Amino acid sequence: MIIVHHLNNSRSQRILWLLEELGTPYQIKHYSRDATTNLAPPELKAIHPLGKSPVLEADGKIIFESAAITDWIIRKHGHGRFMPAPGTDAHEDYLMWLHFAEGSAMTPFLLALYTARLGDAAAPLQPRIQEQIGAHVAYFSQCLGDNDWLVNNELSGADVMMSFIAEIATVQGLGAHFPNLAAYARRIQSRPAWIAAADKTEPYSFRLPPA
């Protein structure tokens, strides 16, 4: 049995969505952020020393990092779904998006979150951080274009990984500048599998209101 060590209002939400899409049985072990600091509780460090989420427990292994978890689930339980065939150009694009989500796109959002705690001391950094958020979101929007999905216009692990970027960008008001990303986020959140995962973890701060 797969156990997802899930932190509320975190990027592990997309892992639950993926498992629901594939119909793969799993259990959730819930963890709540500290009400004052918004940080993960120390109990997560008993699962992995870094104390972060998501963490997957399966087949006697502890798997961390969202892209690695997404890749493992799709290879083990996808049965050919959610991933273009290895060796194809589409598969190379898929791998790029799988790692772009955390390796590049999420970084400026995290910098904005952390530096906000510094108040005025962070003011010199803000123009560069906001420029990078805009650049990464604009690139995402350009690549998506009018398509429903990122790779071959078919739902894949690339969309699972990029879903949180679309959600956070929309919640922070960037959907007004990039309406295709706002539509993409709502398209994801309208899927029965996404709703099923969200219903198990309410409240979820990045659940979007109807358009």
N, C-alpha and C positions, 0 to 999 in steps of 0.2 A: 504494500500500500504506500502511495505517495503521501507524504506529509508536507504541507506548505507552512512554514513559519512566517506568518503574515503580520506585518505591522500596519495599524490603521493609517489611512490617508498616505499611502506610500506606493512606490512603483511596483510593489508585489501584487497590486490589483490586476495588472495585466497578465501575470502568471495564472491567476485564478481564471481569468477570461479565456486564456488559451486552453486550459484543461477542460473548461466547460464546452468550448467549441469542439474539442476532440472527443468528448464523452468519456474522458479518462477518469476513473474513480480516484478520489483524493480526500484527504482530511485537512482541515485548517486548524492550526494552533494559533490562537489570537494573542497579540501583544498590543498594548496601548501606549501611546506616547505620554511622556510626562506632561502634566497639565501646565506646568510653569515654563519648562525649557523647550518643550516640543520634541525632545530627544527620545530615542528608543530606550526602553527599560533595560536594566542590567541583566535581566533574565535571558536576553538573546545571546549574551556572551557565553552562556552555557552550551549553546548550539554551535556557535562559531566565535572565535576570539575577537573579531572585529565588532561583533554585536550589531550587525546590520541585517536588513531584510530587503529582498526575499532570500530565504535559504530553503533549499529543498532537501528532504530526507527520503532516500529511495534506494532500494537494492543494497542496503548496508553502507551507502555513501552519503556524505554531506556535500551538496553542490551549491555554490554561491556564485554571484554575479548574474545579473538578469539575462544577458546574452547567452551565457553558457547554459543557464537553466532552460531558456527558450529552445536553444539548439538541441539539448539533450531530450527534452520532451518530444520535440517534433521527430527526431531520429528514432526514438524508442516507441513512440505511440502515435505518430502521425500517419503511418501506413501509406506514405506517398503524398499525403496532403500537407499543405502549408509550407512547402519548400520546393522550389524549382529543381529540376534534375541536376545533380552534380555534373560538372564539366560543361555546362551551358553558360552563355553570357548572362542569362537571367539569374543563374545561381551566384555568379560573381557580384551582380548588383544586389542580390538578396543579402549576401555576406556583408557588403559595405553598409547597408542600412542597419543590419543587426548590430554592428559595432559603432556606427555613427551616433546612434541614440544616446549611448552613455559616454562614448569616447570623446565626442565633440559637442553635440547639441545640448546636453544637459549641463555642461560645465558653466556657461555664463548664467544660467538660471540659478545654479547653486551659489555662484559668486554673489549674485544680487541678494540672495537670501541671507547669506552669512554677513556680508558687509553692511546690510541694513541694520544689523545690531550695533554697528559702530557709530551710528548717527552722523553728525557733521564731519567726523574724521574720515568717513568714506567718500566724501564729496568728490575728491580728485579722481577717484576710480570709476565713478558712476557713468560718465560719458562713454568710456571704453567698454564697460560691461554692457550698457544698453545698445551700443553699436554692434557688439558681438551677438547679443540676443537677436537683434533685428536681422543681421546677416545670416545667421543659421536658420531662422524661421523663414526668411525670404528664399533661401536655397531649397528648403523643404517644400515650400509652396510652389516654386518653379518646377521642381522635379515631379510633384504630384500632378500639377496642371489640372486638366478637366477629368482626369481618371478617378475612378472610385478607389483604386488601391495602387500601391507603389510599384510593384514588380509584375510586369506582364498583365497589369490590371486584374490580378487575382489575389484574393486575400491570402496573406502568408505571415510567417514569423516577423517579417520586416514591419508589417503593420502593427503587430503585437508590440514590438519594441518602440515604434514611433508613436503609438497611441497616447502615451503620457505626455510627450512633447506637444502634440496637438491639443490635448486637454488643457495643459497648463498655459499654453499660449492663448487659447480661447478664453479661459477664466481671467487671465490678466489683461484682456481687452484687445489683444492683437488680432482677434478674429475679424474685427472691423476693417483692418487693413488687408487681411488675407482670408477672404470669405470662403475660399475653397478648403482651407484648413479647418475652419469652424464647421463647415458642412461635413468634412471627413470625420471630425471628432463626434459629431452627432450621428453620423452613419454607423460608426463603431458602437456608440452607446445605445443605439436602437436595436442592436442585434439581441435576440433572445438569450444567447450564451453570456453576453456582457451583462445583461440585466440580471440573469440568474446569479452571476458572481457578485454583482453589486448588492443584491438583496441579502446575500449572506454576510455582508460586511458593512451594512449601513451604520452610521452615516459616512458617505464618501464625499469629501469636500470638492472634488473635481467632477462630480456628476452635474452635467449641464442642464439648465432649464430648457423646456421646449423652445424651438426657434420662434 
